[in-house]
Amino acid sequence: MYNVYMNLGDNNMSIIDAGPYQFNYDNNSSYETNFSLWAAVNTEEKLAFGEKPYSREEQEEIFSKLFSNKA
């Protein structure tokens, strides 16, 4: 079982059992590298659940909201 914490500003959301779609921000990698990895994992997850993947613009907006403190 995985515990994943998403930083949503003042509100943190805990997701239990993220399965293979877990993303952990790597402070030793660039913001761009982390974005690329997150975008790939997110797209894979959406496709696995039969959902339409986010556009590049949507991904950038979501990622910047989740990890604005890392930019």
All heavy atoms as an XYZ file, in Angstrom:
583
protein
N       0.848     -1.174      0.000
C       0.000      0.000      0.000
C       0.891      1.235      0.000
O       1.894      1.280      0.665
C      -0.909      0.005      1.224
C      -1.797      1.235      1.262
S      -2.889      1.310      2.685
C      -3.847     -0.148      2.455
N       0.499      2.220     -0.787
C       1.244      3.467     -0.896
C       0.488      4.582     -0.191
O      -0.731      4.617     -0.198
C       1.412      3.883     -2.355
C       2.188      2.908     -3.185
C       1.541      2.035     -4.040
C       3.567      2.863     -3.114
C       2.247      1.144     -4.813
C       4.282      1.982     -3.891
C       3.630      1.121     -4.739
O       4.342      0.251     -5.504
N       1.216      5.484      0.373
C       0.637      6.723      0.865
C       1.231      7.839      0.037
O       2.441      8.020      0.020
C       0.953      6.956      2.339
C       0.222      5.994      3.232
O      -0.927      5.672      2.974
N       0.873      5.521      4.267
N       0.397      8.555     -0.668
C       0.840      9.642     -1.521
C       0.213     10.917     -0.988
O      -0.983     10.979     -0.750
C       0.392      9.421     -2.981
C       0.822     10.583     -3.844
C       0.952      8.113     -3.494
N       1.028     11.935     -0.809
C       0.530     13.216     -0.340
C       0.722     14.241     -1.435
O       1.806     14.400     -1.958
C       1.247     13.650      0.935
C       0.970     12.716      2.069
C       1.820     11.662      2.350
C      -0.192     12.852      2.829
C       1.551     10.777      3.372
C      -0.463     11.970      3.847
C       0.408     10.942      4.127
O       0.132     10.063      5.137
N      -0.337     14.916     -1.796
C      -0.279     15.941     -2.824
C      -0.367     17.290     -2.133
O      -1.286     17.527     -1.356
C      -1.421     15.767     -3.820
C      -1.377     14.429     -4.514
S      -2.777     14.191     -5.599
C      -2.094     14.895     -7.075
N       0.575     18.148     -2.411
C       0.585     19.470     -1.822
C      -0.358     20.372     -2.610
O      -0.101     20.700     -3.748
C       2.005     20.039     -1.837
C       2.094     21.366     -1.140
O       1.079     21.954     -0.786
N       3.289     21.849     -0.955
N      -1.436     20.765     -1.984
C      -2.432     21.623     -2.622
C      -2.501     22.954     -1.878
O      -3.551     23.401     -1.469
C      -3.802     20.942     -2.637
C      -3.865     19.610     -3.357
C      -5.243     18.982     -3.195
C      -3.526     19.777     -4.816
N      -1.349     23.554     -1.701
C      -1.294     24.806     -0.964
C      -1.457     24.532      0.512
O      -0.718     23.752      1.085
N      -2.439     25.171      1.117
C      -2.682     24.986      2.543
C      -3.403     23.675      2.840
O      -3.457     23.246      3.984
C      -3.508     26.135      3.108
C      -2.733     27.442      3.102
O      -1.488     27.391      3.132
O      -3.369     28.503      3.061
N      -3.959     23.059      1.817
C      -4.692     21.804      2.002
C      -3.886     20.663      1.411
O      -3.491     20.704      0.266
C      -6.054     21.865      1.289
C      -6.907     23.003      1.802
O      -6.988     23.213      2.991
N      -7.523     23.734      0.911
N      -3.647     19.638      2.199
C      -2.966     18.458      1.697
C      -3.978     17.339      1.585
O      -4.846     17.186      2.430
C      -1.821     18.038      2.614
C      -0.680     19.012      2.553
O      -0.383     19.539      1.489
N      -0.039     19.262      3.672
N      -3.872     16.562      0.522
C      -4.799     15.485      0.276
C      -4.013     14.173      0.310
O      -2.981     14.048     -0.332
C      -5.452     15.666     -1.101
C      -6.379     14.548     -1.466
S      -7.332     14.863     -2.987
C      -6.072     15.213     -4.174
N      -4.491     13.222      1.043
C      -3.851     11.923      1.135
C      -4.581     10.951      0.224
O      -5.801     10.869      0.238
C      -3.899     11.406      2.576
O      -3.359     10.122      2.660
N      -3.827     10.241     -0.576
C      -4.389      9.218     -1.448
C      -3.802      7.887     -1.010
O      -2.592      7.723     -0.967
C      -4.046      9.477     -2.928
C      -4.591     10.836     -3.359
C      -4.594      8.355     -3.810
C      -4.145     11.244     -4.738
N      -4.636      6.959     -0.676
C      -4.182      5.653     -0.219
C      -4.181      4.676     -1.389
O      -5.098      4.658     -2.198
C      -5.099      5.124      0.909
C      -5.184      6.138      2.050
C      -4.614      3.779      1.418
C      -3.861      6.497      2.695
N      -3.140      3.851     -1.457
C      -2.997      2.816     -2.485
C      -3.056      3.395     -3.891
O      -3.982      3.168     -4.649
C      -4.048      1.723     -2.313
C      -3.698      0.484     -3.146
O      -2.584      0.420     -3.699
O      -4.547     -0.415     -3.236
N      -2.026      4.130     -4.248
C      -1.933      4.736     -5.576
C      -1.573      3.718     -6.642
O      -1.584      4.033     -7.825
C      -0.899      5.860     -5.560
N      -1.257      2.509     -6.233
C      -0.916      1.472     -7.195
C       0.301      1.854     -8.017
O       1.211      2.506     -7.523
N       0.318      1.494     -9.290
C       1.489      1.775    -10.123
C       1.572      3.226    -10.587
O       2.526      3.603    -11.249
C       1.305      0.840    -11.314
C      -0.175      0.691    -11.430
C      -0.682      0.720    -10.004
N       0.600      4.045    -10.221
C       0.543      5.420    -10.724
C       0.999      6.440     -9.684
O       0.484      7.522     -9.581
C      -0.866      5.743    -11.221
C      -1.337      4.712    -12.205
C      -2.319      3.802    -11.876
C      -0.733      4.605    -13.456
C      -2.719      2.828    -12.775
C      -1.119      3.636    -14.359
C      -2.118      2.754    -14.003
O      -2.499      1.786    -14.891
N       1.993      6.062     -8.930
C       2.519      6.922     -7.879
C       3.569      7.874     -8.452
O       4.405      7.484     -9.258
C       3.146      6.072     -6.782
C       3.734      6.891     -5.657
C       4.304      6.026     -4.567
O       4.212      4.813     -4.607
N       4.899      6.639     -3.575
N       3.509      9.111     -8.018
C       4.521     10.094     -8.387
C       5.049     10.748     -7.128
O       4.271     11.201     -6.288
C       3.951     11.174     -9.311
C       4.917     12.300     -9.549
C       5.960     12.150    -10.434
C       4.808     13.480     -8.843
C       6.877     13.173    -10.631
C       5.711     14.512     -9.041
C       6.749     14.357     -9.937
N       6.357     10.780     -6.987
C       7.016     11.488     -5.898
C       7.949     12.514     -6.507
O       8.819     12.164     -7.310
C       7.817     10.526     -5.015
C       6.922      9.581     -4.255
O       5.956      9.988     -3.637
N       7.234      8.303     -4.317
N       7.777     13.757     -6.138
C       8.625     14.831     -6.657
C      10.057     14.580     -6.213
O      10.324     14.335     -5.046
C       8.139     16.186     -6.138
C       8.731     17.342     -6.907
C       7.998     17.946     -7.919
C      10.010     17.825     -6.641
C       8.522     19.007     -8.639
C      10.538     18.881     -7.358
C       9.800     19.466     -8.358
O      10.321     20.511     -9.074
N      10.976     14.621     -7.164
C      12.399     14.397     -6.888
C      13.107     15.743     -6.800
O      13.327     16.405     -7.810
C      13.015     13.542     -8.001
C      14.477     13.219     -7.772
O      15.072     13.715     -6.785
O      15.038     12.469     -8.590
N      13.447     16.138     -5.586
C      14.110     17.425     -5.374
C      15.489     17.508     -6.013
O      16.031     18.601     -6.162
C      14.206     17.739     -3.882
C      12.862     18.027     -3.279
O      12.063     18.769     -3.841
N      12.594     17.424     -2.132
N      16.066     16.378     -6.391
C      17.379     16.364     -7.032
C      17.290     16.516     -8.546
O      18.309     16.597     -9.220
C      18.138     15.080     -6.679
C      18.456     15.012     -5.196
O      18.881     16.002     -4.602
N      18.213     13.862     -4.598
N      16.069     16.518     -9.069
C      15.851     16.694    -10.514
C      15.197     18.050    -10.755
O      14.621     18.643     -9.851
C      14.952     15.586    -11.066
O      15.591     14.335    -10.970
N      15.261     18.501    -11.984
C      14.694     19.802    -12.328
C      13.163     19.750    -12.301
O      12.546     18.681    -12.371
C      15.159     20.231    -13.722
O      14.559     19.410    -14.708
N      12.580     20.925    -12.219
C      11.126     21.066    -12.280
C      10.612     20.463    -13.587
O       9.617     19.739    -13.600
C      10.765     22.555    -12.178
C       9.294     22.861    -12.184
C       8.561     22.859    -11.002
C       8.634     23.190    -13.370
C       7.202     23.158    -10.996
C       7.284     23.500    -13.369
C       6.567     23.474    -12.189
O       5.230     23.768    -12.198
N      11.316     20.729    -14.689
C      10.913     20.227    -16.006
C      10.973     18.701    -16.068
O      10.087     18.064    -16.643
C      11.788     20.832    -17.098
C      11.581     22.321    -17.304
C      12.257     23.206    -16.237
O      13.196     22.729    -15.556
O      11.830     24.346    -16.075
N      12.017     18.115    -15.480
C      12.129     16.655    -15.456
C      11.000     16.043    -14.643
O      10.378     15.057    -15.055
C      13.498     16.222    -14.888
O      14.519     16.726    -15.750
C      13.612     14.724    -14.764
N      10.718     16.637    -13.492
C       9.616     16.156    -12.665
C       8.285     16.294    -13.394
O       7.448     15.392    -13.343
C       9.567     16.923    -11.334
C      10.517     16.356    -10.319
O      10.266     15.311     -9.745
N      11.617     17.045    -10.096
N       8.098     17.417    -14.097
C       6.861     17.596    -14.860
C       6.709     16.500    -15.909
O       5.643     15.905    -16.050
C       6.807     18.975    -15.531
C       5.688     19.075    -16.525
C       4.381     19.201    -16.100
C       5.934     18.985    -17.883
C       3.326     19.256    -17.008
C       4.899     19.043    -18.801
C       3.588     19.181    -18.358
N       7.774     16.230    -16.642
C       7.718     15.207    -17.706
C       7.347     13.852    -17.141
O       6.518     13.130    -17.728
C       9.057     15.132    -18.434
O       9.296     16.325    -19.139
N       7.932     13.485    -16.017
C       7.621     12.193    -15.399
C       6.181     12.172    -14.898
O       5.438     11.217    -15.148
C       8.590     11.903    -14.256
C       8.358     10.599    -13.504
C       8.393      9.397    -14.448
C       9.390     10.436    -12.407
N       5.753     13.235    -14.211
C       4.386     13.299    -13.712
C       3.383     13.214    -14.870
O       2.386     12.502    -14.783
C       4.162     14.591    -12.919
C       2.733     14.762    -12.513
C       2.127     14.248    -11.407
C       1.725     15.470    -13.239
N       0.796     14.602    -11.401
C       0.526     15.354    -12.514
C       1.717     16.198    -14.435
C      -0.661     15.936    -12.948
C       0.535     16.771    -14.856
C      -0.642     16.639    -14.110
N       3.649     13.954    -15.945
C       2.746     13.963    -17.102
C       2.619     12.570    -17.699
O       1.516     12.139    -18.064
C       3.225     14.960    -18.148
N       3.723     11.845    -17.805
C       3.691     10.489    -18.355
C       2.890      9.552    -17.453
O       2.053      8.763    -17.934
C       5.110      9.970    -18.547
N       3.117      9.622    -16.146
C       2.392      8.770    -15.197
C       0.908      9.116    -15.214
O       0.049      8.235    -15.223
C       2.985      8.908    -13.774
C       2.101      8.220    -12.736
C       4.393      8.347    -13.724
N       0.598     10.410    -15.231
C      -0.793     10.835    -15.241
C      -1.512     10.374    -16.506
O      -2.648      9.900    -16.452
C      -0.873     12.359    -15.092
C      -2.291     12.833    -15.052
O      -2.846     13.213    -16.079
N      -2.893     12.802    -13.868
N      -0.847     10.499    -17.655
C      -1.447     10.056    -18.917
C      -1.678      8.551    -18.898
O      -2.754      8.073    -19.296
C      -0.542     10.454    -20.102
O      -0.470     11.882    -20.157
C      -1.089      9.913    -21.415
N      -0.699      7.804    -18.420
C      -0.838      6.343    -18.341
C      -2.014      5.968    -17.443
O      -2.808      5.079    -17.773
C       0.456      5.736    -17.802
C       0.441      4.233    -17.751
C       1.736      3.653    -17.212
O       2.797      4.293    -17.350
O       1.682      2.543    -16.650
N      -2.146      6.649    -16.320
C      -3.250      6.373    -15.398
C      -4.597      6.666    -16.050
O      -5.529      5.863    -15.967
C      -3.089      7.206    -14.135
C      -4.214      7.021    -13.139
C      -4.064      7.901    -11.918
O      -3.409      8.957    -11.999
O      -4.635      7.530    -10.878
N      -4.720      7.800    -16.697
C      -5.989      8.158    -17.337
C      -6.365      7.138    -18.413
O      -7.519      6.729    -18.508
C      -5.918      9.569    -17.905
C      -5.911     10.628    -16.811
C      -6.395     11.932    -17.371
C      -6.950     12.820    -16.314
N      -8.281     12.484    -15.845
N      -5.394      6.742    -19.226
C      -5.675      5.749    -20.269
C      -6.065      4.405    -19.669
O      -6.956      3.723    -20.190
C      -4.459      5.601    -21.184
C      -4.154      6.819    -22.065
C      -2.822      6.634    -22.780
C      -5.279      7.080    -23.052
N      -5.424      4.019    -18.574
C      -5.733      2.743    -17.923
C      -7.170      2.702    -17.409
O      -7.784      1.635    -17.352
C      -4.759      2.490    -16.782
N      -7.698      3.876    -17.056
C      -9.064      3.942    -16.544
C     -10.057      4.406    -17.592
O     -11.196      4.764    -17.287
C      -9.116      4.847    -15.303
C      -8.500      4.192    -14.094
C      -7.175      4.439    -13.763
C      -9.226      3.301    -13.321
C      -6.593      3.823    -12.667
C      -8.654      2.675    -12.226
C      -7.335      2.946    -11.900
N      -9.626      4.399    -18.862
C     -10.523      4.745    -19.952
C     -10.903      6.213    -20.003
O     -11.945      6.559    -20.548
N     -10.070      7.071    -19.433
C     -10.349      8.501    -19.422
C      -9.507      9.214    -20.472
O      -8.455      8.725    -20.873
C     -10.021      9.096    -18.042
C     -10.857      8.514    -16.923
C     -10.440      9.029    -15.566
O      -9.613      9.962    -15.495
O     -10.932      8.498    -14.563
N      -9.980     10.352    -20.905
C      -9.240     11.167    -21.864
C      -8.068     11.837    -21.141
O      -8.289     12.506    -20.114
C     -10.162     12.230    -22.461
C      -9.471     13.139    -23.451
C     -10.421     14.203    -23.965
C      -9.651     15.195    -24.810
N     -10.460     16.352    -25.150
N      -6.860     11.691    -21.642
C      -5.710     12.352    -21.002
C      -5.826     13.867    -21.083
O      -6.467     14.411    -21.982
C      -4.509     11.868    -21.819
C      -4.970     10.636    -22.506
C      -6.450     10.836    -22.748
N      -5.203     14.536    -20.125
C      -5.156     15.996    -20.146
C      -4.316     16.473    -21.318
O      -3.363     15.803    -21.732
C      -4.508     16.539    -18.871
C      -5.320     16.339    -17.608
C      -4.780     15.696    -16.509
C      -6.621     16.829    -17.510
C      -5.510     15.529    -15.348
C      -7.361     16.665    -16.346
C      -6.798     16.011    -15.269
O      -7.522     15.856    -14.124
N      -4.648     17.635    -21.828
C      -3.804     18.270    -22.843
C      -2.519     18.749    -22.159
O      -2.449     18.822    -20.924
C      -4.526     19.478    -23.462
O      -4.637     20.519    -22.501
N      -1.527     19.093    -22.947
C      -0.273     19.605    -22.398
C      -0.542     20.853    -21.537
O       0.030     20.998    -20.456
C       0.688     19.924    -23.544
C       1.937     20.665    -23.176
C       2.952     19.768    -22.547
N       4.146     20.536    -22.205
C       5.308     20.023    -22.012
N       5.477     18.725    -22.123
N       6.337     20.762    -21.692
N      -1.405     21.725    -22.010
C      -1.727     22.943    -21.277
C      -2.397     22.625    -19.938
O      -2.087     23.236    -18.914
C      -2.631     23.862    -22.109
C      -1.953     24.433    -23.344
C      -1.857     23.440    -24.514
O      -2.630     22.449    -24.561
O      -0.993     23.647    -25.372
N      -3.324     21.675    -19.941
C      -3.986     21.266    -18.705
C      -2.978     20.650    -17.737
O      -3.024     20.924    -16.530
C      -5.104     20.271    -18.992
C      -6.301     20.869    -19.698
C      -7.284     19.818    -20.172
O      -6.856     18.769    -20.715
O      -8.496     20.054    -20.002
N      -2.085     19.818    -18.267
C      -1.058     19.205    -17.423
C      -0.178     20.265    -16.771
O       0.118     20.187    -15.577
C      -0.181     18.247    -18.229
C      -0.880     16.979    -18.639
C      -0.016     16.126    -19.535
O       0.832     16.624    -20.280
N      -0.233     14.819    -19.479
N       0.237     21.257    -17.545
C       1.091     22.319    -17.001
C       0.367     23.089    -15.901
O       0.958     23.404    -14.868
C       1.537     23.263    -18.117
C       2.531     22.638    -19.066
C       2.847     23.494    -20.275
O       2.161     24.517    -20.505
O       3.788     23.136    -21.003
N      -0.908     23.384    -16.108
C      -1.688     24.113    -15.110
C      -1.833     23.308    -13.817
O      -1.622     23.829    -12.717
C      -3.063     24.462    -15.676
C      -3.918     25.252    -14.723
C      -5.282     25.604    -15.307
O      -5.435     25.619    -16.542
O      -6.195     25.852    -14.495
N      -2.175     22.043    -13.952
C      -2.365     21.181    -12.777
C      -1.050     21.002    -12.034
O      -0.983     21.147    -10.808
C      -2.956     19.821    -13.190
C      -4.383     20.013    -13.700
C      -2.915     18.835    -12.020
C      -4.938     18.819    -14.442
N       0.017     20.696    -12.763
C       1.310     20.463    -12.131
C       1.791     21.715    -11.413
O       2.302     21.627    -10.289
C       2.342     20.006    -13.171
C       3.631     19.529    -12.569
C       3.734     18.254    -12.061
C       4.746     20.355    -12.513
C       4.916     17.795    -11.500
C       5.937     19.932    -11.965
C       6.027     18.637    -11.457
N       1.610     22.866    -12.019
C       2.068     24.103    -11.375
C       1.270     24.385    -10.106
O       1.816     24.917     -9.139
C       1.988     25.286    -12.334
O       0.658     25.629    -12.618
N      -0.007     24.005    -10.068
C      -0.803     24.178     -8.848
C      -0.339     23.208     -7.764
O      -0.285     23.566     -6.585
C      -2.285     23.968     -9.134
C      -2.922     25.112     -9.881
C      -4.378     24.860    -10.167
C      -4.982     26.014    -10.971
N      -6.379     25.746    -11.305
N      -0.036     21.986     -8.166
C       0.394     20.981     -7.190
C       1.783     21.267     -6.628
O       2.047     21.022     -5.458
C       0.396     19.588     -7.830
C      -0.950     18.997     -8.195
C      -0.766     17.714     -9.000
C      -1.764     18.736     -6.952
N       2.669     21.779     -7.481
C       4.074     21.916     -7.094
C       4.604     23.324     -7.293
O       5.786     23.514     -7.593
C       4.921     20.901     -7.871
C       4.509     19.481     -7.608
C       3.774     18.777     -8.546
C       4.819     18.849     -6.405
C       3.375     17.467     -8.302
C       4.423     17.551     -6.162
C       3.695     16.859     -7.110
N       3.771     24.329     -7.106
C       4.200     25.714     -7.308
C       5.342     26.104     -6.389
O       6.175     26.942     -6.739
C       3.028     26.669     -7.109
O       2.541     26.580     -5.778
N       5.427     25.473     -5.240
C       6.501     25.784     -4.301
C       7.850     25.228     -4.767
O       8.889     25.567     -4.208
C       6.170     25.244     -2.912
C       6.029     23.738     -2.890
O       5.520     23.134     -3.819
N       6.453     23.127     -1.799
N       7.856     24.417     -5.819
C       9.095     23.815     -6.328
C       9.653     24.568     -7.530
O      10.790     24.356     -7.904
C       8.860     22.360     -6.748
C       8.268     21.477     -5.664
C       9.277     21.148     -4.617
C       8.704     20.128     -3.658
N       9.683     19.681     -2.688
N       8.827     25.426     -8.136
C       9.248     26.125     -9.361
C      10.321     27.160     -9.075
O      10.449     27.704     -8.032
C       8.043     26.783    -10.024
